[in-house]
Amino acid sequence: MATSIPAAKNRLFKNIFICKSCGQKMRTDSIRVIEKTVRCRRCGKKSFRAAKSKKK
């Protein structure tokens, strides 16, 4: 069984958000996403979701 490496998990999923409209990935603080102060680089919208990790 493969064990998860914490450093790799942090790099892939910590502070990574995905635009709900176009799917662009962006690294930012969760507080800025909640306050809607960050905009998508591609489409300009302010709605994001957290990146999801696949669990087996």
C-alpha positions as CSV (number, residue, x, y, z in Angstrom):
1,M,0.0,0.0,0.0
2,A,1.2,3.4,-0.9
3,T,1.4,6.0,2.0
4,S,0.5,9.6,1.4
5,I,3.3,12.1,1.6
6,P,2.3,15.2,3.6
7,A,4.5,17.5,1.6
8,A,3.0,16.3,-1.7
9,K,-0.5,16.7,-0.4
10,N,0.2,20.3,0.7
11,R,1.7,21.1,-2.7
12,L,-1.3,19.7,-4.6
13,F,-4.3,20.7,-2.5
14,K,-3.4,23.4,0.1
15,N,-4.6,26.9,-1.0
16,I,-5.6,25.7,-4.5
17,F,-9.0,26.8,-5.7
18,I,-10.8,26.1,-9.0
19,C,-13.0,28.6,-10.8
20,K,-16.6,27.3,-11.0
21,S,-17.1,28.8,-14.4
22,C,-14.1,27.9,-16.5
23,G,-12.0,25.5,-14.3
24,Q,-8.9,27.6,-14.0
25,K,-6.7,26.7,-11.0
26,M,-5.5,29.4,-8.7
27,R,-3.4,29.4,-5.6
28,T,-4.7,31.9,-3.0
29,D,-5.7,32.2,0.6
30,S,-9.1,30.8,1.6
31,I,-10.0,34.0,3.4
32,R,-9.7,35.9,0.1
33,V,-12.0,33.4,-1.7
34,I,-14.6,33.7,1.1
35,E,-14.5,37.5,0.9
36,K,-14.6,37.3,-2.9
37,T,-11.6,39.7,-3.3
38,V,-9.9,37.4,-5.8
39,R,-10.9,37.2,-9.5
40,C,-10.3,34.4,-12.0
41,R,-7.4,35.2,-14.4
42,R,-9.2,33.7,-17.4
43,C,-12.9,34.7,-17.1
44,G,-12.9,37.4,-14.3
45,K,-15.6,35.7,-12.1
46,K,-15.3,35.5,-8.3
47,S,-16.8,32.1,-7.6
48,F,-14.3,29.4,-6.6
49,R,-14.3,25.9,-5.1
50,A,-11.6,24.0,-3.2
51,A,-9.5,21.4,-5.1
52,K,-10.7,17.9,-4.3
53,S,-8.4,15.0,-3.6
54,K,-9.4,11.6,-4.9
55,K,-9.8,9.1,-2.0
56,K,-9.4,5.4,-2.7
